[in-house]
Amino acid sequence: MSVEPFNRLVKLAARAFYDDITTKGDNQPKTGRSDNRGIAVVVLDALTRRQWVREEDLAKDLKLHSKQLRRTLRFFEEEKLVTRDHRRETAKGAKIYSAAIAATGDGQQTKEGDEKIKLHTHSYCCLDYAQIYDVVRYRLHRMKKKLKDELEDKNTVQEYICPNCGKRYNALDALRLISMEDEYFHCESCNGELVAESDKLASQEIGDGDDNARRRRREKLKDMLQKMEVQLKPLMDQLSRVKDLPVPEFGSLQAWEARANAAGRAANGDSNANDSSKSSQGLGFGGTPMPFVGETKVEVAFSGVGVKEEDSKSEIANASLKVLPPWMIKEGMNLTKEQRGEIKQESKMGSSSAPLGSSDDKKSTTNKDEEKNLQDEYVKAYYAAILKRQQEQEEAAKKQLELSNAHISNSVLGTSSNRQVGMKSKRDEDEGDDDFEWEEAPTAGNKSESFKVNDLNVQADASGDDEDDIDWEEG
Amino acid sequence: MFFHIVLERNMQLHPRHFGRHLRDNLVAKLVKDVEGTCSGRHGFVVAITGIENVGKGLIRDGTGFVTFPVKYQCVVFRPFKGEILEAVVTMVNKMGFFAEAGPVQIFVSNHLIPDDMEFQSGDMPNYTTSDGSVKIQKDSEVRLKIIGTRVDATEIFCIGTIKDDFLGVINDPVTS
């Protein structure tokens, strides 16, 4: 987990976007002395060298007033660059933090401090690298989009303004604004001539919307976009470099402290840091005893996983030749045995019983297999019956066809000998012939059954199994 | 976009229509009342295609009028943002041009017309490219994209753009 590229990203972003941010309010007069532009960059840079840091300490290090620092940090919190944490703690509670700091550095543990039970609110802050990455990307995206949209005038509703009374209209009002006398829009209240108004970046000094101004505006926008590309190139490069790296994650303050302490302990090999973290749980954490938040692991063990795996394995074994479901198999298809699913049974039986060790498991699976076999057999018999029925129907339909559609040529009848009901209906649609699928519906006996059979055929059709038939239809 | 939907309306029928042709009169009145109207919710009612059912009439006290709840099927036209339409130009001015796609009016402002087209005023105001090959004037047919709609209770107005791929003039007016 390397922080360096991310730090570079933060530094670049700071210089690109927060260079001239001042935390002073606008109402205060800016004198040369109180001008604190650039503070933001300094603070961000300082944060890249730290992890979680107590704001007072940071202020001390930067020789800043803590108020000023806090204002800057609040700004960054709003910008989603830093996460902050506030907590009331005793001097002792604060010591955990000190311990953690000591652990991240290679310094020794600090000794016991004074035991005053006095609560202070301390604030901590830390860079949130994952969010920074997203925020910077989003910012760039928005910038580019704004410029591009403006450049192409995409999806913008033109606004008009009355120079006399300042009333604003947009293009949706256009119908009410046209006047009969001339070709301009007129204000509803004062009948003044409206001018196209745009509050866009580039057109601030160019008021009128005539063609020349428009062209100039476009040039300016293009220029701006280009400049942006050039100036932000290092930042974008850094973004793309960082893209696939794991983001350094410090977690919440507590998690970080716990982790840092644990790491420190492991490194130093002594256990006297233990008590500080332990004692603090009661006092400092405010009743949230979760010192190892970051390291919880959940493992879920599925029962019966073995059986499933077996199943999927045998599937994979003959995945190259996919087993067609029985209802898809019809006469006239030349399939391998695997495709018909005949071999599958045996292979499954063999492989499923072999690797299972415990007799208990074995019993259950063999039971299952038997059950499955039974079901399969039943299903097979069922589909066989359906196939038979289809054939019967086909015969019946053919007779019907011969009777009712004598005008259909012989060739059609000849080739349709091994065709089925559903396909015929399809061909009918193709040829735009009269719909004798309706006619044959009653001959198919049970209505719902026939519908089902038709449906099945249609599905088989959709899978595109017999191509030559389809070719013939089109020919 | 066109939709075929079922709508309901309470029709008031004058007592003089009561008789053998009550239903015919009712339908005729419905067609006359409804076709060509616009509701913000459903759009323009283009045509009534059928009557679903006519409910029980209710005689109004005092007037003798009878109110029938009528369910009818109709074709409605509702423009949507992002939809591509073909429209006929009705007016061209400096601010852009107006076009009609059936019942709906569309305004294309001049900044949504490609930059290479310039406004030419005169007898027949138009927008023309510098080489004069493409010209938008009254009665030209254009293909445009709707980028905004204003939907009031009783009217729909759209603004469109022809500043995109495959948009613009598709047919010049028939010169006669």
Interface residues (C-beta under 8 A of the other chain):
Chain A: E152 D153 K154 N155 T156 V157 Q158 A171 L172 A174 L175 I178 E183 Y184 F185 A196 G209 D211 R214 R215 R218
Chain B: M91 N93 K94 M95 G96 F98 Q105 F107 S109 N110 H111 L112 D115 E118 F119 S121 P125 I147 G148 T149 R150 F157 I159 T161 K163
